[in-house]
């Protein structure tokens, strides 16, 4: 599966647009990591606990989006975008979305 954030795939033309596909997840860290993150806000620096959480969210959301595209018979997902939102303190939703398409080689 080809996943790009452009509206084209080099060397291919879009032969069919299958529609919007998306994947999302909501994640939270356990209390121990929340406490560590809180302490980091006092001293400054990267909050590794939340950076790790967002990376996990991104990977899971992309996988769910890709699975939905495969179920439609897509060869690629174009115009991929991410949106994040805080659901509650310490929990975030990450949505990945794009357009599922079928590809043909450029002539």
C-alpha positions in Angstrom: 0.0 0.0 0.0 1.4 3.4 -1.0 0.6 6.2 1.5 1.4 9.8 0.6 0.5 13.3 1.7 0.5 14.6 -1.9 -2.4 14.4 -4.3 -0.5 12.2 -6.7 1.8 9.2 -6.7 4.9 9.6 -9.0 4.9 7.3 -12.0 1.2 6.5 -11.6 -2.1 8.0 -12.5 -5.3 7.7 -10.5 -7.7 5.4 -12.3 -10.4 5.4 -9.7 -11.2 7.4 -6.5 -12.7 5.1 -3.8 -13.4 7.7 -1.2 -12.4 8.9 2.2 -10.7 6.4 4.5 -9.8 7.1 8.1 -8.4 5.5 11.3 -8.4 6.8 14.8 -7.4 5.9 18.3 -7.6 7.4 21.7 -4.7 6.7 24.1 -3.8 7.6 27.6 -0.7 6.8 29.7 -1.0 5.2 33.1 -0.8 7.2 36.3 2.9 6.6 36.9 3.8 8.1 33.5 1.4 10.9 34.0 3.2 11.8 37.2 6.6 11.7 35.5 5.2 13.9 32.7 3.9 16.4 35.3 7.3 16.6 36.9 8.9 17.3 33.5 6.6 20.3 33.0 8.2 21.8 36.2 11.8 21.3 35.0 11.3 21.7 31.3 12.4 19.6 28.4 10.8 17.0 26.2 7.9 15.1 27.7 9.0 11.7 26.5 6.0 9.9 28.0 3.6 11.9 25.8 5.8 11.9 22.7 5.8 8.0 22.9 2.0 8.0 23.3 1.5 10.2 20.3 3.9 8.0 18.2 1.9 4.9 19.2 -1.4 6.8 18.3 0.0 7.8 14.9 1.1 4.2 14.0 -2.2 2.7 15.1 -4.3 5.3 13.3 -2.3 4.8 10.1 -2.7 1.1 10.3 -6.5 1.4 10.8 -6.7 3.8 7.8 -4.6 1.4 5.7 -6.8 -1.5 6.7 -9.9 0.4 5.6 -8.3 1.3 2.3 -7.3 -2.4 1.7 -10.9 -3.4 2.3 -12.0 -1.1 -0.5 -9.4 -2.6 -2.8 -7.2 0.5 -2.9 -3.7 0.6 -4.2 -2.8 3.8 -2.4 -4.1 6.5 0.0 -3.3 10.1 -1.1 -3.6 13.4 0.7 -3.0 11.8 4.1 -3.4 14.2 7.0 -3.4 13.9 10.8 -5.5 15.6 13.4 -5.0 15.4 17.2 -7.3 16.4 20.0 -7.1 16.2 23.7 -10.0 14.1 24.9 -9.3 14.6 28.6 -6.2 15.3 30.7 -3.6 12.8 29.7 -5.6 11.3 26.9 -5.4 12.2 23.2 -7.2 11.2 20.0 -5.3 11.0 16.8 -7.2 10.7 13.5 -5.4 9.8 10.2 -7.4 10.3 7.0 -6.9 10.4 3.3 -8.4 9.4 -0.1 -8.3 5.8 -1.2 -7.5 5.4 -4.9 -6.7 2.8 -7.5 -3.6 3.4 -9.6 -2.5 2.8 -13.1 1.0 3.3 -14.6 1.6 6.5 -16.4 1.6 6.0 -20.2 
